[in-house]
């Protein structure tokens, strides 16, 4: 008896590849939105206004103390109850954005707090605007310092995209589940999917490393 037969899986590789492409697209969009949200929330946490800090902390705690799939279901199944109905794909991106933003905000906050106050004072003494001080003296060095941690978080966000198959988003895991139902080759299907996720992670890490070298070249200067 042939226990491993990948024929039925490989004959449907075009479907798996389309699912992998969608997985990467959804993940990249969620990462971009999550980074913007995380930066805002990190700044809110450091606000001198207690109400602003409370809103930021409440959001973070709500996300970090509930399962991602519950958050996904609240957005996809819950919002229609208040008249806000979203299709599966936007729901997935929104849920991943909120999920990734909460965790990434803590990383960015740590980076901001690591920036020396002396550097900020130096920027002010040079006549730099508040926006330029935030962009070049606070947020850019802060993100550079915590970039490896952010990469790890983005990898976890990519892997968490497998959960959105629960609301019928045709990403890699969702397509794999459909193929498994047709071929009944459980081991073969999920081995191939696992290998494809490894490839996606390697691709993401490579891309983020190139971005790091381009945006933060000072980290790689020697001497």
C-alpha positions in Angstrom: 0.0 0.0 0.0 1.3 3.5 -0.9 1.0 5.5 2.3 2.3 8.7 0.8 0.9 9.8 -2.5 1.5 13.5 -3.4 0.0 13.2 -6.8 -3.4 14.6 -5.9 -1.8 17.5 -4.1 0.8 18.4 -6.7 -1.9 18.3 -9.4 -3.6 21.2 -7.5 -0.5 23.2 -6.8 -1.9 26.1 -8.8 -4.6 26.4 -6.2 -2.1 26.2 -3.3 0.1 28.8 -5.0 -2.9 31.2 -5.4 -3.7 30.6 -1.7 -0.1 31.3 -0.8 -0.1 34.6 -2.8 -3.3 35.7 -1.0 -1.8 34.8 2.3 1.2 37.0 1.6 -1.0 39.8 0.3 -3.3 39.8 3.3 -0.4 39.5 5.7 1.6 42.4 4.2 -1.4 44.7 4.2 -2.1 43.7 7.8 1.5 44.3 8.7 1.5 47.8 7.2 -1.8 48.8 8.9 -0.7 47.2 12.2 2.6 49.2 12.1 0.7 52.4 11.7 -1.7 51.5 14.4 1.0 50.3 16.7 2.9 53.5 16.4 -0.1 55.6 17.2 -1.0 53.3 20.2 2.7 53.4 21.5 2.6 57.2 21.4 -0.8 57.2 23.2 0.7 55.0 25.9 3.4 57.7 26.6 0.9 60.6 26.6 0.7 62.9 29.6 -3.1 62.6 29.5 -4.5 59.7 31.6 -7.6 59.2 29.4 -5.4 58.7 26.3 -3.2 56.2 28.1 -6.2 54.4 29.4 -7.7 54.0 25.9 -4.4 52.6 24.6 -3.9 50.2 27.5 -7.5 49.0 27.3 -7.1 48.2 23.6 -3.9 46.3 24.2 -5.2 44.3 27.1 -8.5 43.5 25.3 -6.5 42.1 22.3 -3.8 40.3 24.3 -6.2 38.6 26.6 -8.6 37.2 24.0 -8.0 34.5 21.3 -7.4 35.8 17.8 -10.2 33.6 16.4 -12.7 35.2 18.8 -11.6 38.7 17.6 -12.0 37.5 14.1 -15.5 36.2 14.8 -16.5 39.5 16.6 -15.6 41.4 13.5 -17.1 39.1 10.9 -20.1 37.8 12.7 -20.6 40.5 15.4 -20.4 43.7 13.5 -23.5 42.9 11.3 -25.5 43.1 14.5 -24.8 46.8 14.7 -25.2 47.4 10.9 -21.6 47.0 9.9 -21.3 44.0 7.6 -17.8 43.2 6.1 -16.8 40.7 3.5 -14.5 37.9 4.6 -11.3 39.4 3.2 -11.7 42.9 4.7 -12.7 41.3 8.0 -9.5 39.2 8.0 -7.3 42.2 7.3 -9.1 44.3 10.0 -8.8 41.5 12.6 -5.1 40.9 11.8 -4.4 44.6 12.0 -5.9 45.0 15.4 -4.2 41.8 16.6 -0.8 42.7 15.2 -1.1 46.4 16.3 -1.6 45.5 20.0 1.5 43.4 20.2 3.7 45.6 18.0 2.8 48.7 20.0 4.5 47.3 23.0 7.6 46.7 21.0 7.6 50.2 19.6 6.9 51.7 23.0 10.0 50.0 24.4 12.0 51.4 21.5 10.7 54.9 22.0 11.5 54.8 25.7 15.0 53.7 24.9 15.7 56.9 23.0 17.9 59.3 25.0 16.2 62.5 26.1 19.5 64.2 25.4 19.0 63.5 21.7 15.6 65.1 21.8 17.0 68.2 23.5 19.7 68.4 20.9 17.2 68.3 18.1 15.2 71.1 19.8 18.4 73.2 20.2 19.1 72.8 16.4 15.7 74.3 15.7 14.1 71.1 14.4 10.3 71.0 14.2 8.3 68.7 16.5 7.4 66.5 13.5 11.1 66.2 12.4 12.2 65.4 15.9 9.5 62.6 16.1 10.4 61.2 12.6 14.2 61.3 12.7 15.2 61.4 16.4 12.4 59.4 18.1 10.6 57.0 15.9 13.3 56.0 13.3 15.9 55.1 15.9 13.3 53.5 18.1 12.1 51.2 15.3 15.7 50.5 14.3 16.5 49.3 17.8 13.5 47.0 18.0 13.5 45.9 14.4 14.4 42.2 15.0 11.5 41.9 17.5 9.2 43.5 15.0 10.3 41.0 12.4 9.5 38.1 14.7 6.1 39.7 15.4 5.3 40.1 11.7 6.3 36.4 11.1 3.8 35.4 13.8 1.2 37.6 12.2 1.8 35.9 8.8 1.4 32.5 10.5 -1.8 33.6 12.3 -3.4 34.3 8.9 -4.1 30.6 8.7 -6.9 31.2 11.2 -8.9 33.4 8.8 -9.8 30.3 6.8 -12.4 29.9 9.5 -14.4 32.7 7.8 -13.9 31.2 4.3 -11.0 33.4 3.2 -9.3 31.3 0.4 -5.8 31.7 1.8 -3.2 28.8 1.9 -4.7 26.9 4.8 -8.3 27.3 3.5 -7.3 26.0 0.1 -5.4 23.2 1.7 -8.5 22.2 3.7 -10.5 22.1 0.5 -8.0 19.9 -1.3 -7.8 17.6 1.7 -11.6 17.2 1.6 -11.3 16.2 -2.1 -8.2 14.0 -2.0 -8.5 12.6 1.6 -4.7 12.7 1.7 -4.3 14.5 5.1 -0.6 13.9 5.6 0.4 14.9 2.1 -1.7 18.0 2.0 -0.5 19.4 5.3 3.1 18.5 4.7 3.0 20.5 1.5 1.3 23.4 3.3 3.8 23.3 6.1 6.7 23.5 3.5 4.9 26.4 1.8 4.6 28.3 5.0 8.3 27.8 5.6 9.0 29.3 2.2 6.7 32.2 2.9 8.4 33.0 6.2 11.8 32.8 4.5 10.6 35.2 1.8 9.2 37.6 4.3 12.4 37.5 6.4 14.5 38.2 3.3 12.3 41.1 2.3 12.3 42.6 5.8 16.1 42.3 6.0 16.4 44.2 2.7 14.1 46.9 4.0 16.2 47.1 7.2 19.4 47.5 5.2 17.8 50.2 3.0 16.0 52.2 5.8 18.5 51.8 8.6 21.9 51.6 6.8 23.6 53.1 9.9 23.1 49.8 11.7 25.5 48.1 9.3 28.2 50.7 9.2 31.5 49.3 10.5 34.3 51.0 12.3 
